Amino acid sequence: DIPIFNEGKWRARSAQHVVSELKYLEECGYGSVYFVDDHFLLQPKRIEAICQGIMDAKLSIQWGIEGRVDSVAQHLFPAMARAHCRTVMFGIESGSQKILDRLKKEQTLEEVATAVKNAKKAGIEIVHGFFTVGNPDETVEDMNATFDLASKLPLDTFGFNRLCVYRGTPLWQEYVKRSLVSETTDWHKYFKCSTIDPTCLPGEVINEVRRQGLKRLFVYKLLHYPIQTFRLLRRFLRFMPARDVAYLIIKPFLGQKKGATKAEVLSRAVEHADMKDAAAQLTQLADEVLQDVMEVSRLERLRIQQEAEGLRELPMVHSR
């Protein structure tokens, strides 16, 4: 659940229900589950019940969650680790308090540091940090502060993504008022903020500062957290070819390349594909037209089904 999209309403499944489903998945042979839920850390009593249920059922399935750094449930990190919670991912976003306030994160840098340290101290194997770059009103100094924070925190993994604006968020509403996006024509799209907001740094600058920041980050981690770094690389090598792991490490040191990467080209194709635009245009059609299209489609599916059933009823011919 994302609160802004649901007017703050949230309904939790019972701890017993969650534990029963984990047990079923383990019996089916699954080894891990990831909860995509911004509110998992919202109810301490529910978390405690889930952990106790996992222990009572003697489950070994591993699991991971997302959470805010200002969660009141941090005292339960040790219990979660004992119940095989392997991964905790925090939405840190920035190492600049100015940018956190600009994004209305309602969290402080002190809370960020405390949450990450508490999770590692409790025995959580992988603590991940989500960061954004290309934020409104962000300077090069702000971006560098983000990479400096990521370097000094005992994070196991991290990601630095260009900030995108989604419909329904406060930033989207701000952009509507500033005439940077249109509710009527852009509602089904999302944009990198740096492509539409003049208060953001240019994309070329963002990519170069990010590349330099990653170089400093890798070197700092290797020198100050060597054991943690080697464990991370060993984990990567279990699931990735050695060549891909090597490229991941040396990529920031290869120098600046011109043009979009393959990943960026694919991302743009998904974000702005003609099929997506065509699907959005269907919502502008009259209900009568849509009903006619649906009826034609239904009759066509029925015809295909009848033809298939007719073929199945034909006598079988066996050759000698």
VEXMAR-680601 format. One record per residue: residue in three letters; x, y, z of N, C-alpha, C, O in turn. Coordinates in steps of 0.1 Angstrom, whole numbers. Atoms other than C-alpha are relative to their C-alpha. Layout:
BEGIN
PT|Ala|X|Y|Z|X|Y|Z|X|Y|Z|X|Y|Z
...
This chain:
BEGIN
PT|Asp|8|-12|0|0|0|0|9|12|0|19|13|7
PT|Ile|-6|-13|0|11|35|-8|-11|10|5|-20|13|-2
PT|Pro|10|-8|-6|-8|59|15|-7|11|-8|-19|13|-8
PT|Ile|6|-11|8|-12|88|-9|-10|-4|-10|-19|3|-14
PT|Phe|9|5|10|-30|66|-34|-13|-6|6|-23|-8|-1
PT|Asn|12|7|-6|-55|52|-8|-5|9|12|-12|4|21
PT|Glu|6|-9|-10|-63|83|13|4|-4|14|-5|-2|23
PT|Gly|-4|3|-14|-44|69|43|-6|-13|5|-3|-17|16
PT|Lys|7|12|-5|-66|38|45|9|-13|-2|16|-14|-12
PT|Trp|-8|11|1|-49|5|52|-6|-12|8|-11|-9|19
PT|Arg|6|11|-6|-61|-30|61|11|-11|0|16|-15|-10
PT|Ala|-10|10|-1|-37|-57|74|-6|-14|0|-17|-16|6
PT|Arg|4|14|-1|-40|-94|69|5|-5|14|15|0|19
PT|Ser|-4|4|-13|-39|-113|102|13|-7|0|18|-13|-10
PT|Ala|-13|7|-2|-6|-127|115|-1|-15|-3|7|-21|-10
PT|Gln|3|14|3|-21|-162|114|-1|-3|-15|4|-13|-19
PT|His|1|1|14|-30|-158|78|13|0|-7|16|-8|-16
PT|Val|-13|-1|6|5|-147|69|9|-12|2|15|-17|-7
PT|Val|-8|12|-4|22|-175|88|-5|-12|-8|3|-20|-12
PT|Ser|5|12|7|-1|-201|72|4|0|-14|7|-10|-20
PT|Glu|-4|0|15|7|-189|37|15|-2|-1|19|-9|-11
PT|Leu|-14|3|0|44|-189|45|3|-15|1|12|-20|-6
PT|Lys|-2|15|-2|41|-225|57|-4|-7|-13|3|-16|-17
PT|Tyr|4|6|12|22|-234|25|11|2|-11|14|-8|-18
PT|Leu|-10|-2|10|49|-218|3|13|-8|3|19|-13|-7
PT|Glu|-12|9|-4|77|-236|22|-3|-14|-4|6|-21|-9
PT|Glu|3|14|3|59|-269|17|0|-2|-15|3|-13|-20
PT|Cys|0|1|15|57|-261|-21|15|1|-5|17|-1|-17
PT|Gly|-14|0|4|95|-257|-21|6|14|-2|18|15|-6
PT|Tyr|-5|-14|1|99|-219|-21|10|3|12|7|-2|23
PT|Gly|-10|-3|-11|129|-206|-1|-1|14|6|5|16|16
PT|Ser|1|-14|-5|121|-169|3|-12|7|-5|-18|4|-16
PT|Val|11|-8|3|94|-143|2|4|15|3|10|17|13
PT|Tyr|-3|-14|-2|96|-105|-2|-13|7|1|-22|6|-8
PT|Phe|13|-8|-3|68|-83|13|2|14|-6|9|22|-1
PT|Val|0|-13|6|62|-53|-9|-11|8|7|-23|8|2
PT|Asp|10|-6|-9|44|-33|18|6|12|7|15|9|16
PT|Asp|-6|-11|-7|53|2|29|-4|1|15|3|7|23
PT|His|5|-1|-14|34|-4|62|3|-12|8|-2|-14|19
PT|Phe|-3|12|-8|49|-37|73|4|3|14|1|-4|23
PT|Leu|-5|-3|-13|66|-20|102|-9|9|8|-5|14|19
PT|Leu|9|-9|-6|35|-1|112|-6|-5|13|-8|3|23
PT|Gln|7|6|-12|20|-25|138|10|-10|7|11|-21|3
PT|Pro|-10|9|-7|46|-39|163|-7|-13|5|0|-24|4
PT|Lys|6|12|-5|21|-64|178|-2|-10|-11|0|-22|-9
PT|Arg|2|9|11|14|-79|144|13|-6|-4|14|-18|-7
PT|Ile|-14|5|3|51|-82|136|4|-10|10|9|-21|6
PT|Glu|-4|10|-11|57|-99|169|-8|-13|-2|-2|-24|0
PT|Ala|8|12|2|29|-123|162|4|-8|-12|5|-21|-11
PT|Ile|-5|6|12|42|-131|127|13|-8|4|15|-19|0
PT|Cys|-13|6|-4|77|-138|141|-2|-12|9|4|-22|7
PT|Gln|2|11|-9|64|-159|169|-6|-12|-7|-3|-24|-4
PT|Gly|6|11|8|42|-179|145|10|-7|-9|9|-19|-10
PT|Ile|-11|7|9|72|-186|122|8|-9|9|11|-20|5
PT|Met|-8|8|-9|92|-198|152|-8|-12|5|-2|-23|6
PT|Asp|8|11|-5|64|-219|166|-2|-11|-11|-2|-23|-8
PT|Ala|2|9|11|58|-235|132|13|-6|-5|14|-15|-14
PT|Lys|-13|4|4|96|-241|129|2|1|-15|8|-8|-22
PT|Leu|-2|-2|14|96|-226|94|15|5|-2|21|11|7
PT|Ser|-14|-5|3|130|-219|77|0|9|-12|10|14|-16
PT|Ile|1|-9|12|117|-198|48|5|14|4|2|19|14
PT|Gln|-6|-13|-2|136|-165|45|-10|11|-5|-18|8|-15
PT|Trp|9|-10|5|118|-132|40|7|14|1|16|16|9
PT|Gly|-6|-14|0|125|-95|34|-12|10|0|-23|7|-5
PT|Ile|10|-10|-1|106|-63|39|5|14|-4|17|16|-6
PT|Glu|-3|-14|2|105|-26|31|-5|8|12|-14|4|19
PT|Gly|4|-8|-11|102|1|58|6|14|1|15|17|-6
PT|Arg|-5|-14|-2|106|37|69|10|0|11|10|-9|20
PT|Val|-11|-1|-10|136|47|90|-5|5|13|1|4|24
PT|Asp|6|-6|-13|113|64|116|-10|-10|6|-18|-6|14
PT|Ser|10|10|-5|94|31|123|2|-2|15|13|-1|20
PT|Val|-1|2|-15|86|25|160|2|-15|3|3|-18|15
PT|Ala|-2|15|-2|91|-13|155|14|-4|-1|17|-16|-2
PT|Gln|-14|4|1|129|-12|154|4|-9|11|14|-17|9
PT|His|-4|8|-11|131|-29|188|-3|-15|-4|1|-24|3
PT|Leu|3|14|4|117|-60|169|9|-5|-10|7|-17|-15
PT|Phe|-10|5|10|146|-63|145|6|-13|5|8|-22|-4
PT|Pro|-7|13|-5|163|-90|167|-10|-12|-2|-6|-22|-6
PT|Ala|10|10|2|130|-110|167|-2|-4|-14|-3|-15|-18
PT|Met|1|2|14|127|-106|130|11|-8|-6|10|-17|-14
PT|Ala|-12|7|5|162|-118|124|0|-15|5|3|-24|-3
PT|Arg|1|14|-5|156|-149|146|-11|-8|-8|-10|-20|-9
PT|Ala|10|7|8|125|-156|125|3|0|-15|-5|-2|-24
PT|His|-6|2|14|147|-156|93|-3|12|-9|-4|10|-21
PT|Cys|1|-12|9|140|-120|81|15|3|-4|23|6|4
PT|Arg|-13|-1|6|170|-117|58|3|14|-5|15|18|-6
PT|Thr|-2|-13|7|165|-83|41|-9|10|6|-21|8|7
PT|Val|8|-12|-3|153|-49|52|5|11|-9|16|14|-10
PT|Met|-3|-11|10|151|-21|26|-6|13|5|-18|14|7
PT|Phe|4|-13|-4|149|15|37|-1|10|-11|8|10|-19
PT|Gly|1|-11|10|137|44|16|7|12|6|1|21|13
PT|Ile|-8|-11|-6|165|68|26|-1|13|-9|-2|24|-4
PT|Glu|2|-11|10|163|90|-6|12|9|-2|17|11|-13
PT|Ser|-10|-10|2|190|116|1|8|1|13|4|-2|24
PT|Gly|-8|-3|-11|219|125|23|0|15|4|8|19|12
PT|Ser|1|-14|-3|209|161|24|-14|3|7|-24|-1|1
PT|Gln|13|-3|-7|183|172|50|-9|10|-8|-21|9|-7
PT|Lys|7|-9|9|173|200|26|-9|-7|-10|-20|-4|-12
PT|Ile|7|8|10|163|175|0|-11|-9|6|-22|-10|1
PT|Leu|10|8|-7|145|152|25|-12|9|3|-24|5|2
PT|Asp|11|-9|-3|124|182|35|-7|4|-12|-19|6|-12
PT|Arg|6|-4|13|118|192|-1|-9|-11|-5|-20|-8|-11
PT|Leu|8|11|5|105|157|-8|-11|-4|10|-18|-14|9
PT|Lys|9|3|-11|84|158|24|1|-14|6|-9|-21|8
PT|Lys|-2|14|-5|99|126|37|-3|-1|15|-5|-11|20
PT|Glu|2|0|-15|94|137|74|9|-10|7|4|-17|16
PT|Gln|-9|8|-7|125|120|85|14|8|0|16|16|-8
PT|Thr|-13|-7|-1|160|131|96|11|-9|-3|10|-21|-3
PT|Leu|-12|8|3|195|120|88|4|-8|12|9|-19|11
PT|Glu|-3|8|-12|199|109|124|-9|-12|1|-4|-23|5
PT|Glu|9|12|0|169|86|121|5|-10|-10|4|-22|-8
PT|Val|-5|9|10|184|72|89|11|-9|6|11|-21|5
PT|Ala|-12|7|-5|217|63|106|-4|-9|11|1|-21|12
PT|Thr|5|9|-11|199|49|137|-6|-13|-5|-3|-24|0
PT|Ala|8|12|5|176|26|117|10|-10|-7|8|-22|-4
PT|Val|-9|9|7|204|12|95|9|-7|10|11|-20|9
PT|Lys|-9|6|-10|227|6|125|-8|-10|9|-2|-21|12
PT|Asn|8|9|-8|199|-10|145|-3|-13|-7|-2|-24|-1
PT|Ala|3|12|8|190|-34|117|13|-9|-1|12|-21|0
PT|Lys|-13|8|1|227|-45|112|3|-6|14|7|-18|15
PT|Lys|-3|5|-13|232|-48|150|-9|-12|4|-5|-21|11
PT|Ala|10|10|-3|201|-70|152|3|-13|-7|-3|-24|-4
PT|Gly|-4|12|8|216|-95|127|-7|-1|-13|-7|-12|-19
PT|Ile|6|1|13|197|-86|96|11|-1|-11|21|7|-11
PT|Glu|-11|3|9|219|-100|68|2|10|-11|13|14|-13
PT|Ile|-1|-10|11|211|-75|40|-8|12|4|-20|11|5
PT|Val|7|-13|-3|202|-39|48|3|9|-13|14|12|-16
PT|His|-1|-7|13|195|-20|15|-5|14|2|-14|17|10
PT|Gly|4|-14|0|192|17|10|-4|5|-14|3|4|-24
PT|Phe|5|-6|12|170|33|-17|4|14|0|0|21|10
PT|Phe|-4|-14|1|184|66|-28|-6|6|-14|-7|-2|-24
PT|Thr|4|-6|13|171|91|-55|10|11|-3|15|18|6
PT|Val|-8|-11|4|191|116|-75|-8|7|-11|-18|1|-16
PT|Gly|8|-8|10|179|143|-99|-13|5|7|-23|6|0
PT|Asn|12|-5|-7|155|157|-72|-1|15|-3|8|22|-6
PT|Pro|2|-14|1|140|192|-74|8|8|9|10|4|21
PT|Asp|-9|-9|-8|163|220|-61|12|-7|5|19|-2|14
PT|Glu|-12|7|-4|191|195|-57|12|5|-7|12|8|-19
PT|Thr|-12|-5|6|226|207|-62|10|-11|-1|8|-22|4
PT|Val|-10|10|0|258|189|-69|5|-3|14|8|-15|17
PT|Glu|-4|3|-13|268|193|-33|-10|-9|8|-6|-17|15
PT|Asp|10|9|-6|235|177|-22|2|-15|-5|1|-24|3
PT|Met|-3|14|5|242|147|-45|12|-6|6|12|-18|10
PT|Asn|-12|5|-6|277|144|-31|-3|-4|14|3|-14|19
PT|Ala|4|3|-14|262|144|4|-7|-13|1|-5|-21|10
PT|Thr|7|13|0|240|115|-6|10|-12|-1|8|-22|6
PT|Phe|-9|10|1|269|94|-17|10|-1|12|14|-12|16
PT|Asp|-8|0|-13|289|104|14|-7|-8|11|-1|-16|18
PT|Leu|8|7|-10|261|92|36|-1|-15|-3|1|-23|6
PT|Ala|1|14|4|257|59|17|14|-7|3|14|-19|7
PT|Ser|-13|5|-3|295|54|21|2|-4|15|7|-14|18
PT|Lys|-3|2|-15|295|58|59|-10|-9|7|-6|-14|17
PT|Leu|9|9|-6|264|38|66|4|-14|-2|9|-17|-13
PT|Pro|-3|14|2|268|1|72|-10|-8|-9|-15|-18|-6
PT|Leu|9|6|9|246|-7|42|7|-11|-8|19|-11|-11
PT|Asp|-6|11|8|251|-40|23|-2|3|-14|7|-1|-22
PT|Thr|2|-3|14|235|-29|-9|-7|14|-1|-12|19|9
PT|Phe|6|-14|1|222|4|-23|-4|2|-15|2|-5|-24
PT|Gly|4|-4|14|205|19|-54|-2|14|-1|-7|21|8
PT|Phe|1|-15|2|207|54|-68|-8|2|-13|-2|1|-24
PT|Asn|8|-1|12|178|60|-92|-4|15|-2|-6|22|7
PT|Arg|6|-13|3|166|91|-110|-14|1|5|-22|-8|3
PT|Leu|13|-2|-6|136|105|-93|-10|2|-11|-8|10|-20
PT|Cys|11|-1|10|104|100|-113|-13|5|8|-14|3|20
PT|Val|13|-6|-6|70|118|-106|-11|-9|-4|-13|-11|-16
PT|Tyr|12|9|3|39|96|-103|-13|8|3|-13|16|12
PT|Arg|13|-6|-2|3|107|-106|-5|-3|14|-4|-14|18
PT|Gly|6|1|-13|-14|113|-73|9|4|12|5|6|23
PT|Thr|-10|-4|-10|18|122|-54|-1|15|2|-5|23|-7
PT|Pro|0|-15|-1|22|157|-39|9|7|-10|6|18|-15
PT|Leu|-8|-7|11|50|164|-64|-7|1|-13|-5|10|-20
PT|Trp|8|0|12|27|155|-92|-10|12|0|-11|20|-9
PT|Gln|9|-11|-1|1|180|-79|7|13|-1|2|23|-7
PT|Glu|-8|-12|1|29|206|-76|3|3|-15|2|14|-20
PT|Tyr|-4|-2|14|39|200|-112|-13|3|-9|-11|10|-19
PT|Val|13|-4|7|2|203|-124|-2|15|2|-5|22|-8
PT|Lys|2|-14|-3|0|237|-107|11|8|-8|8|20|-12
PT|Arg|-10|-7|7|33|247|-124|-1|-3|-15|8|2|-22
PT|Ser|2|3|14|20|234|-157|11|-8|-7|14|-6|-19
PT|Leu|-10|9|5|48|209|-161|-6|-13|-5|0|-20|-14
PT|Val|7|12|4|24|180|-165|-15|4|-1|-20|13|5
PT|Ser|15|-3|2|-13|178|-176|-8|-12|6|-4|-24|3
PT|Glu|8|10|-5|-39|158|-157|-8|-7|-11|-11|-19|-10
PT|Thr|8|5|10|-58|152|-189|8|-8|-10|2|-18|-16
PT|Thr|-8|7|10|-30|140|-212|11|-8|5|16|-17|-2
PT|Asp|-12|7|-5|-2|128|-190|-3|-9|12|6|-14|19
PT|Trp|4|8|-12|-22|109|-163|5|-14|1|8|-19|11
PT|His|-4|14|1|-10|75|-175|15|-2|-1|20|-13|-2
PT|Lys|-15|1|2|27|84|-177|7|4|13|1|9|22
PT|Tyr|-8|-6|-11|55|91|-153|13|5|-7|18|-1|-17
PT|Phe|-11|-7|6|85|113|-160|12|1|9|10|2|22
PT|Lys|-12|-4|-8|121|117|-148|-2|15|3|-3|23|-6
PT|Cys|2|-14|-4|119|150|-129|9|9|-8|6|20|-11
PT|Ser|-10|-8|7|151|162|-146|-4|3|-14|2|13|-20
PT|Thr|4|-2|14|134|160|-180|-11|11|-1|-13|16|-12
PT|Ile|11|-10|1|105|184|-171|2|11|10|-5|21|8
PT|Asp|-1|-10|-11|116|204|-140|13|8|-2|23|2|0
PT|Pro|-12|-8|1|140|233|-146|8|2|13|19|6|12
PT|Thr|-7|-2|-13|149|233|-109|9|-12|3|17|-12|12
PT|Cys|-9|11|-1|166|199|-114|13|2|-8|13|9|-17
PT|Leu|-12|0|7|201|194|-125|-2|-7|-14|-10|-15|-15
PT|Pro|2|6|13|205|185|-162|4|-15|1|12|-19|9
PT|Gly|-3|15|-1|206|147|-169|14|-3|-2|19|-12|5
PT|Glu|-14|3|2|242|148|-181|8|2|13|17|-5|16
PT|Val|-7|-3|-12|253|164|-149|-3|-11|11|6|-15|18
PT|Ile|4|10|-9|233|140|-128|7|-13|-2|12|-20|8
PT|Asn|-7|13|3|248|109|-145|15|1|3|20|-9|8
PT|Glu|-15|-1|-3|284|122|-142|2|1|15|11|-6|20
PT|Val|-2|0|-15|280|131|-105|-3|-13|6|4|-18|16
PT|Arg|3|14|-5|264|97|-99|12|-9|-3|15|-17|6
PT|Arg|-11|9|3|293|80|-117|12|2|9|18|-7|15
PT|Gln|-11|-3|-9|319|98|-96|-3|-4|14|6|-8|21
PT|Gly|4|4|-13|299|92|-65|1|-15|3|5|-19|13
PT|Leu|-1|14|-1|298|55|-71|15|-5|1|18|-14|8
PT|Lys|-15|3|-1|336|54|-76|4|2|14|11|-6|20
PT|Arg|-4|-3|-14|341|71|-42|-6|-10|10|0|-15|19
PT|Leu|7|9|-9|315|48|-26|7|-14|0|9|-20|10
PT|Phe|-6|13|1|331|16|-39|14|-1|7|17|-10|15
PT|Val|-14|0|-6|366|26|-28|-2|1|15|6|-6|22
PT|Tyr|1|-1|-14|354|37|6|-5|-13|7|0|-17|17
PT|Lys|5|13|-5|334|5|12|11|-11|1|12|-18|10
PT|Leu|-11|10|0|364|-16|2|10|2|10|16|-7|16
PT|Leu|-11|-3|-10|388|2|25|-5|0|14|2|-5|23
PT|His|5|-1|-13|365|6|55|-9|-11|4|-11|-14|16
PT|Tyr|9|11|-3|341|-23|52|4|-12|-9|-4|-17|-16
PT|Pro|-5|10|9|363|-50|35|-8|-13|1|-11|-20|-9
PT|Ile|7|12|-2|346|-80|51|-14|0|-6|-18|-9|-13
PT|Gln|14|-2|5|311|-67|43|0|0|-16|-8|-6|-22
PT|Thr|-1|-1|14|322|-59|7|3|-14|-6|-3|-17|-16
PT|Phe|-3|13|5|337|-94|1|-12|-9|1|-14|-18|-8
PT|Arg|12|8|-2|306|-110|15|-10|3|-11|-17|-6|-17
PT|Leu|9|-4|10|285|-90|-9|4|-5|-14|-4|-10|-21
PT|Leu|-5|5|13|307|-99|-39|-2|-16|-1|-6|-21|-11
PT|Arg|2|15|0|305|-136|-29|-14|-3|-2|-17|-13|-9
PT|Arg|15|3|1|267|-134|-27|-3|3|-15|-11|-5|-21
PT|Phe|3|-3|14|266|-118|-62|5|-12|-9|-2|-16|-18
PT|Leu|-6|11|8|289|-146|-76|-9|-13|1|-7|-21|-8
PT|Arg|8|12|-1|264|-172|-64|-12|1|-10|-17|-10|-15
PT|Phe|12|-1|8|237|-158|-87|3|7|-14|-5|7|-23
PT|Met|-4|-8|12|256|-138|-114|13|-6|-6|21|-10|1
PT|Pro|-13|4|6|283|-147|-139|11|9|4|9|21|7
PT|Ala|-11|-8|-5|317|-135|-128|3|12|-9|6|23|-4
PT|Arg|-2|-11|9|320|-113|-159|-10|12|3|-6|23|3
PT|Asp|10|-11|-3|288|-94|-150|3|7|14|1|19|15
PT|Val|-4|-6|-13|300|-89|-114|12|9|-2|12|20|4
PT|Ala|-11|-9|3|333|-75|-127|-4|12|-6|1|23|-3
PT|Tyr|5|-13|7|315|-51|-150|-7|9|9|-6|21|8
PT|Leu|7|-8|-9|293|-40|-122|10|9|9|7|20|12
PT|Ile|-10|-7|-8|324|-30|-102|7|11|-7|9|22|-2
PT|Ile|-8|-9|7|344|-14|-129|-7|11|-8|-1|20|-13
PT|Lys|8|-9|8|316|4|-147|2|15|3|4|23|-6
PT|Pro|-2|-14|-3|319|37|-128|14|5|-3|16|17|-4
PT|Phe|-13|-5|3|356|38|-136|3|0|-15|15|3|-19
PT|Leu|-2|1|15|352|33|-174|-1|13|-7|3|14|-19
PT|Gly|1|-12|7|346|69|-181|-14|3|-5|-22|-7|-6
PT|Gln|13|-4|5|316|88|-195|-3|-5|-14|5|-3|-23
PT|Lys|4|4|13|297|73|-224|-11|8|-5|-19|13|3
PT|Lys|10|-8|5|275|92|-247|-12|-8|-4|-10|-20|-8
PT|Gly|12|7|4|240|83|-255|-6|-9|11|0|-11|22
PT|Ala|7|8|-10|214|62|-236|5|-14|1|9|-20|-9
PT|Thr|-4|13|-1|223|29|-222|-12|-9|-4|-23|-4|-7
PT|Lys|10|10|4|204|-3|-232|-12|0|10|-24|0|6
PT|Ala|11|0|-10|185|-2|-199|-9|13|-1|-21|12|1
PT|Glu|8|-12|1|175|34|-204|-9|0|-13|-20|5|-12
PT|Val|8|1|12|163|27|-240|-12|-9|3|-23|-5|-1
PT|Leu|11|9|-3|142|-2|-227|-10|7|9|-22|6|8
PT|Ser|8|-7|-10|129|19|-198|-9|10|-7|-21|11|-5
PT|Arg|8|-10|7|118|47|-222|-11|-7|-9|-22|-2|-10
PT|Ala|10|8|9|101|21|-245|-12|-4|9|-23|-4|4
PT|Val|11|4|-9|81|8|-215|-9|12|4|-21|11|5
PT|Glu|7|-11|-5|72|42|-202|-8|7|-10|-19|12|-7
PT|His|7|-8|10|61|58|-234|-4|-8|-13|-4|-2|-23
PT|Ala|3|9|12|52|29|-257|-13|4|-6|-22|9|1
PT|Asp|12|-3|7|26|35|-283|-12|-8|5|-23|-3|5
PT|Met|11|9|-4|6|6|-270|-6|6|13|-18|5|15
PT|Lys|5|-5|-12|4|23|-236|-9|13|-3|-19|15|3
PT|Asp|8|-12|4|-8|56|-252|-14|-5|-6|-24|2|-3
PT|Ala|13|5|6|-34|36|-272|-9|-5|10|-22|-2|9
PT|Ala|9|5|-11|-47|19|-241|-6|12|8|-18|11|11
PT|Ala|6|-12|-7|-51|53|-224|-11|7|-8|-20|11|-2
PT|Gln|10|-6|9|-70|66|-254|-13|-7|1|-24|-1|-2
PT|Leu|12|8|-1|-95|38|-250|-9|6|11|-22|5|10
PT|Thr|8|-5|-11|-106|54|-217|-8|13|-4|-17|17|3
PT|Gln|7|-12|4|-118|85|-237|-12|-4|-9|-20|5|-13
PT|Leu|11|4|9|-143|64|-258|-13|-1|8|-13|-2|20
PT|Ala|13|1|-6|-180|64|-251|-2|-15|4|3|-24|-2
PT|Asp|3|13|-6|-193|34|-231|-6|-9|-11|-4|-21|-11
PT|Glu|6|8|10|-214|23|-261|10|-6|-10|9|-18|-13
PT|Val|-10|5|9|-184|20|-283|8|-12|6|11|-22|0
PT|Leu|-7|10|-7|-165|0|-257|-8|-13|1|-3|-24|0
PT|Gln|9|11|-1|-195|-23|-252|0|-8|-14|0|-20|-14
PT|Asp|0|6|13|-196|-30|-290|13|-8|-2|13|-19|-7
PT|Val|-13|6|2|-159|-38|-291|1|-13|9|6|-23|4
PT|Met|0|11|-9|-162|-61|-261|-9|-12|-5|-5|-23|-3
PT|Glu|9|11|5|-191|-80|-276|6|-7|-13|5|-19|-14
PT|Val|-6|6|11|-173|-85|-309|11|-9|4|13|-20|-1
PT|Ser|-11|8|-5|-143|-98|-290|-5|-13|7|0|-24|5
PT|Arg|6|12|-7|-165|-122|-269|-5|-10|-11|-2|-22|-9
PT|Leu|4|9|11|-181|-136|-301|11|-7|-7|10|-18|-11
PT|Glu|-12|6|7|-147|-141|-317|6|-11|9|10|-22|4
PT|Arg|-6|10|-9|-134|-160|-286|-9|-12|0|-5|-24|0
PT|Leu|9|11|0|-166|-181|-286|1|-8|-13|1|-21|-13
PT|Arg|-2|7|13|-161|-190|-323|12|-8|0|12|-20|-5
PT|Ile|-13|7|0|-125|-200|-318|-2|-13|10|3|-23|7
PT|Gln|2|11|-9|-136|-222|-288|-8|-11|-6|-5|-23|-4
PT|Gln|8|10|7|-163|-239|-308|7|-8|-11|5|-20|-12
PT|Glu|-8|6|10|-139|-246|-336|9|-10|6|11|-21|1
PT|Ala|-10|9|-7|-114|-261|-312|-7|-12|5|-2|-24|5
PT|Glu|8|11|-5|-141|-283|-296|-4|-9|-11|-5|-21|-10
PT|Gly|3|8|11|-152|-295|-330|11|-8|-5|9|-20|-9
PT|Leu|-12|8|4|-117|-306|-339|2|-11|10|6|-22|5
PT|Arg|-2|10|-10|-115|-325|-306|-10|-12|-2|-7|-23|2
PT|Glu|11|10|1|-147|-344|-315|2|-9|-12|-5|-19|-14
PT|Leu|-3|8|13|-133|-357|-349|6|-13|4|14|-14|14
PT|Pro|-6|13|-3|-125|-395|-349|15|0|-2|20|6|-11
PT|Met|-14|2|1|-89|-404|-344|4|-10|-11|-3|-20|-11
PT|Val|-4|9|10|-71|-420|-373|14|-5|3|23|2|4
PT|His|-13|6|-4|-43|-444|-364|7|-7|-12|1|-14|-19
PT|Ser|-7|6|11|-17|-453|-390|9|-12|5|14|-12|16
PT|Arg|-9|12|-3|2|-487|-390|13|2|-6|22|-7|-4
